[in-house]
Every structure is written in C-alpha cells, then in structure tokens.
C-alpha cells in the first residue's frame, strides 16, 4: 500500500515580465513547499513571466509583447535547468505553468518535473482562449497526453485554465487515469463589479475546478496568480476589469468527492495550501459513479481521440498510430548536473 501524498497549491503574484526574478520566485516556492513536507507542488498558468491580462483590454500592443516575449521561458535554457535542479535538490515534483518561447513563437505551457529534476511531460495548451490566440500558438496533438505516473503510486495530470472547461478533453484526461489534477489558472476578477463578464470571474473557475474533481473522482489542485494594486500600471491594466481590488486569487484543493480540503483564504494573499491525499478516497468516490468505468456506456457513447495517447478505457478510441515518444518532451535533454 502506498503512503499518503502531500500536495501543494500555489497562490502568488508573478515577478511581472522579469524572467530571472520569476525563476528565483519559482525556486523559492519550491523550497518552501518541500520544507513543509510536500511531495508535489502545482503552479498557476503563465506564472513566468506573469499572465498578460492587458491583451483583453485593448488592441495589439507590439511594444509590450516584445518585452513580454523576451522574458518568457525556453525549456532548453539555463533558466529552465535552474528550476529542474531546484526540484531535484528539494526532492519534490513540480507542475509549472509558464509562457514558453520557442524561437519567435509563444505557447501556454505546462511542464511536469520529477523529484530527480527530469522532465516527464511537457505539454502546451491545445487551444488558447479568446485573446490569447493573438499571442499563443496551438498545442500539438501530443499535448493531449496530460497524465503521467507520479510520486507514491499516484497518476498526476494537469490542464491550463479553460482547458478545464472542454468536456471532451476532460473526459480524455480522466481516461488516462488521472488521480491528482493540477488546474493552472491566472488571476481573475470577482463579482464585486457589475461590469464584469461572468465567465471571467474567479468564482466560475472555482466551479470548473471543483466539477473536474467531482466528475473525474480525483484530487484537484487549483493554483492561481494574484495581482497587487502597485503593479496595475506595470501590467497595463490600470482602471480595467483586469485590475481586481481583491487580488484575483482563488486557490484551493478539492477532494475526489468535490469537497474543499483547504480553508478559505484572502484572494489577495500569497500562500501555499496543502492537503494529504490517499487512494482510498478515490476508490470510495468511484464506487457510485466512475465515468470511465462502470458508469459509462461505451456501446452508446465514446470519444474519438486523434492523438498518440493510448488509454485503456473502452469508451475512448484512438484513430492514429500509437507512439511513445512524445515530441515536446523528447526535445528536453536529461538533467546532467
């Protein structure tokens, strides 16, 4: 029987548009979580170099975007290797959301680093949301691989932001056997401003994360950014709906029955939330309704997946050749030192 797993959810402000500062903050949070006994830490979407909320507030801004891109993270860089070494030295698994730069292109990325500093999965957001499509490219088909074998016998997985609102992608994610899910989010607004479009408030993203936990009978780490008023101008969101006076955070950890396992927190406070998880709670939740097992009807409904992944669930069909070399991950060499 495997021992309990301690997981951690980050709620923190990025070091806006500062690659070196962002790497240093990620390493600091890794060390803090490890010192508190965590086996796995989940970070928000685009934590390096920060989520560019300004893209939702006006037109194309090349001056800002050039500066933004220059501070994005390349997975073949020394900055990235510093994060990998930090995970190795702290002996903790890391799921990091960041804006990846590859050549002159950018992507919303999520990378899984094990406690030896090795990258076990690198995926990109398969479809950027709304205005994100003006700056981020689409993730390739191999980014449908969203789950890996993780620490202490748990399968861990993750999706970026509104990927958690894509029903077919969620079902595929469940079919890969995810038991601990990282939902990586930016900062968002709250209901205290009547001008806010309801889809873009933190409460709605909380619903999405909690639904994934309940629907997939898995633990869900909800990791979010915050923004403080002194950085509104720097982030070019002053006097817009992307300058939430509350801070915009909504981090939490949910159990496989949908229950919230962490206390309510100030949406403007930096913190790391923790929870101990075990396999029996997942087994218990799946007794009533396992959507990829006894609560499915593959003879009536199935998902056709055009990817290289190979789920065993009969309700998930694969229509492309099966390969085990996932292109994005294979681009990252082993950590040698």
Order of alpha helices (4+ residues) and beta strands (2+ residues): beta-alpha-beta-alpha-alpha-beta-beta-beta-beta-beta-alpha-beta-alpha-beta-beta-beta-alpha-beta-beta-alpha
